Amino acid sequence: MDETGEEGGPDEAVAFIAETVTELVKLAERHRLEVLSHLLGMAKLEAEERLRLRSKRKLS
């Protein structure tokens, strides 16, 4: 557990967010919710970038 009493830490949270937001983007696109799709897509890109940086950090 981390200091908030929750399971996992920031790395796990980012991985979960990246996975979940991908599904939300698909849902928004399916229902032609363009603005939501765009905003969720931006969140997806941010989460993926954090995952990429995390992987790069672990390789160093």
BELJO-V633584 format. One record per residue. N is the residue number from 1. RES is the residue in one letter. SS is DSSP state (H for helix, E for strand, C for the rest). OMEGA is omega in whole degrees, 0 to 359 (none if undefined). Layout:
n = (N N)
res = (RES RES)
ss = (SS SS)
omega = (OMEGA OMEGA)
//
This chain:
n = (1 2 3 4 5 6 7 8 9 10 11 12 13 14 15 16 17 18 19 20 21 22 23 24 25 26 27 28 29 30 31 32 33 34 35 36 37 38 39 40 41 42 43 44 45 46 47 48 49 50 51 52 53 54 55 56 57 58 59 60)
res = (M D E T G E E G G P D E A V A F I A E T V T E L V K L A E R H R L E V L S H L L G M A K L E A E E R L R L R S K R K L S)
ss = (C C C C C C C C C H H H H H H H H H H H H H H H H H H H H H C C C H H H H H H H H H H H H H H H H H H H H H H H H H H C)
omega = (176 185 179 182 180 174 177 180 182 180 179 179 180 179 179 180 180 180 183 183 176 178 179 176 180 180 179 179 181 181 177 176 191 183 178 178 180 181 178 176 177 177 178 178 179 180 179 177 178 177 179 179 178 179 179 180 182 179 182 none)
//
